[in-house]
């Protein structure tokens, strides 16, 4: 993968101002987050980036599965 130097964000900057990093990803299609001067994370705009093509339903299922996985204990408690 070729990295455009205009789409690089440090992990500190992304952490302190994620909304700015997200806006950059929306404008450019993706950004690369560097940690210790090495590429660590890729933030992509799923609507623009052809690397991951998902229908709207697939996007919802993906996010829902992650939320359920992360908060399983809370959902099980609510189900009682």
ChimeraX commands (.cxc) that place a marker at each C-alpha (Angstrom):
marker #1 position 0.00,0.00,0.00 radius 0.5
marker #1 position 1.35,3.39,-0.94 radius 0.5
marker #1 position 0.93,6.00,1.79 radius 0.5
marker #1 position 0.21,9.58,0.82 radius 0.5
marker #1 position 2.13,11.84,3.20 radius 0.5
marker #1 position -0.88,14.17,3.32 radius 0.5
marker #1 position -2.96,11.41,4.86 radius 0.5
marker #1 position -0.67,10.64,7.83 radius 0.5
marker #1 position -1.81,11.40,11.37 radius 0.5
marker #1 position 0.09,10.66,14.57 radius 0.5
marker #1 position -1.67,8.48,17.12 radius 0.5
marker #1 position -1.45,11.35,19.62 radius 0.5
marker #1 position -3.18,13.73,17.23 radius 0.5
marker #1 position -5.84,11.14,16.36 radius 0.5
marker #1 position -6.44,10.50,20.05 radius 0.5
marker #1 position -6.68,14.16,21.00 radius 0.5
marker #1 position -8.79,15.24,18.04 radius 0.5
marker #1 position -10.51,12.22,16.52 radius 0.5
marker #1 position -13.20,14.32,14.84 radius 0.5
marker #1 position -10.48,16.07,12.78 radius 0.5
marker #1 position -8.91,12.72,11.86 radius 0.5
marker #1 position -12.33,11.34,10.88 radius 0.5
marker #1 position -13.02,14.41,8.74 radius 0.5
marker #1 position -9.66,13.89,7.00 radius 0.5
marker #1 position -10.59,10.25,6.33 radius 0.5
marker #1 position -13.91,11.38,4.86 radius 0.5
marker #1 position -12.19,13.90,2.57 radius 0.5
marker #1 position -9.30,11.67,1.47 radius 0.5
marker #1 position -11.02,8.25,1.62 radius 0.5
marker #1 position -8.62,7.02,4.30 radius 0.5
marker #1 position -5.86,8.11,6.66 radius 0.5
marker #1 position -2.93,6.22,8.14 radius 0.5
marker #1 position -2.30,6.59,11.87 radius 0.5
marker #1 position 1.35,6.32,12.86 radius 0.5
marker #1 position 2.63,5.13,16.23 radius 0.5
marker #1 position 6.34,5.39,17.02 radius 0.5
marker #1 position 6.99,6.59,13.43 radius 0.5
marker #1 position 5.49,3.43,11.96 radius 0.5
marker #1 position 2.09,2.87,10.31 radius 0.5
marker #1 position -0.22,1.30,12.89 radius 0.5
marker #1 position -3.86,1.91,11.93 radius 0.5
marker #1 position -5.87,2.60,8.82 radius 0.5
marker #1 position -9.02,4.70,9.19 radius 0.5
marker #1 position -11.24,4.41,6.13 radius 0.5
marker #1 position -14.46,5.97,4.95 radius 0.5
marker #1 position -16.57,2.92,4.12 radius 0.5
marker #1 position -18.68,4.93,1.68 radius 0.5
marker #1 position -15.69,5.98,-0.45 radius 0.5
marker #1 position -12.98,3.36,-0.05 radius 0.5
marker #1 position -13.32,0.43,-2.48 radius 0.5
marker #1 position -11.14,-1.82,-0.28 radius 0.5
marker #1 position -14.19,-2.79,1.73 radius 0.5
marker #1 position -17.42,-2.89,-0.19 radius 0.5
marker #1 position -20.44,-3.49,2.01 radius 0.5
marker #1 position -24.13,-2.91,1.59 radius 0.5
marker #1 position -25.85,-0.71,4.16 radius 0.5
marker #1 position -27.27,-3.85,5.83 radius 0.5
marker #1 position -23.80,-5.42,6.05 radius 0.5
marker #1 position -22.40,-2.24,7.63 radius 0.5
marker #1 position -25.20,-2.29,10.22 radius 0.5
marker #1 position -24.63,-5.97,10.96 radius 0.5
marker #1 position -20.90,-5.39,11.35 radius 0.5
marker #1 position -21.38,-2.55,13.83 radius 0.5
marker #1 position -24.17,-4.36,15.68 radius 0.5
marker #1 position -22.04,-7.48,16.11 radius 0.5
marker #1 position -19.19,-5.41,17.54 radius 0.5
marker #1 position -21.51,-3.61,19.97 radius 0.5
marker #1 position -23.04,-6.90,21.09 radius 0.5
marker #1 position -19.59,-8.45,21.56 radius 0.5
marker #1 position -18.25,-5.50,23.55 radius 0.5
marker #1 position -21.32,-5.11,25.76 radius 0.5
marker #1 position -22.53,-8.70,26.03 radius 0.5
marker #1 position -22.65,-8.70,29.84 radius 0.5
marker #1 position -24.84,-5.60,29.91 radius 0.5
marker #1 position -27.25,-7.05,27.33 radius 0.5
marker #1 position -27.46,-10.34,29.24 radius 0.5
marker #1 position -28.25,-8.41,32.42 radius 0.5
marker #1 position -30.97,-6.44,30.64 radius 0.5
marker #1 position -32.47,-9.67,29.30 radius 0.5
marker #1 position -33.18,-10.97,32.79 radius 0.5
marker link #1:1,2 radius 0.2
marker link #1:2,3 radius 0.2
marker link #1:3,4 radius 0.2
marker link #1:4,5 radius 0.2
marker link #1:5,6 radius 0.2
marker link #1:6,7 radius 0.2
marker link #1:7,8 radius 0.2
marker link #1:8,9 radius 0.2
marker link #1:9,10 radius 0.2
marker link #1:10,11 radius 0.2
marker link #1:11,12 radius 0.2
marker link #1:12,13 radius 0.2
marker link #1:13,14 radius 0.2
marker link #1:14,15 radius 0.2
marker link #1:15,16 radius 0.2
marker link #1:16,17 radius 0.2
marker link #1:17,18 radius 0.2
marker link #1:18,19 radius 0.2
marker link #1:19,20 radius 0.2
marker link #1:20,21 radius 0.2
marker link #1:21,22 radius 0.2
marker link #1:22,23 radius 0.2
marker link #1:23,24 radius 0.2
marker link #1:24,25 radius 0.2
marker link #1:25,26 radius 0.2
marker link #1:26,27 radius 0.2
marker link #1:27,28 radius 0.2
marker link #1:28,29 radius 0.2
marker link #1:29,30 radius 0.2
marker link #1:30,31 radius 0.2
marker link #1:31,32 radius 0.2
marker link #1:32,33 radius 0.2
marker link #1:33,34 radius 0.2
marker link #1:34,35 radius 0.2
marker link #1:35,36 radius 0.2
marker link #1:36,37 radius 0.2
marker link #1:37,38 radius 0.2
marker link #1:38,39 radius 0.2
marker link #1:39,40 radius 0.2
marker link #1:40,41 radius 0.2
marker link #1:41,42 radius 0.2
marker link #1:42,43 radius 0.2
marker link #1:43,44 radius 0.2
marker link #1:44,45 radius 0.2
marker link #1:45,46 radius 0.2
marker link #1:46,47 radius 0.2
marker link #1:47,48 radius 0.2
marker link #1:48,49 radius 0.2
marker link #1:49,50 radius 0.2
marker link #1:50,51 radius 0.2
marker link #1:51,52 radius 0.2
marker link #1:52,53 radius 0.2
marker link #1:53,54 radius 0.2
marker link #1:54,55 radius 0.2
marker link #1:55,56 radius 0.2
marker link #1:56,57 radius 0.2
marker link #1:57,58 radius 0.2
marker link #1:58,59 radius 0.2
marker link #1:59,60 radius 0.2
marker link #1:60,61 radius 0.2
marker link #1:61,62 radius 0.2
marker link #1:62,63 radius 0.2
marker link #1:63,64 radius 0.2
marker link #1:64,65 radius 0.2
marker link #1:65,66 radius 0.2
marker link #1:66,67 radius 0.2
marker link #1:67,68 radius 0.2
marker link #1:68,69 radius 0.2
marker link #1:69,70 radius 0.2
marker link #1:70,71 radius 0.2
marker link #1:71,72 radius 0.2
marker link #1:72,73 radius 0.2
marker link #1:73,74 radius 0.2
marker link #1:74,75 radius 0.2
marker link #1:75,76 radius 0.2
marker link #1:76,77 radius 0.2
marker link #1:77,78 radius 0.2
marker link #1:78,79 radius 0.2
marker link #1:79,80 radius 0.2
view
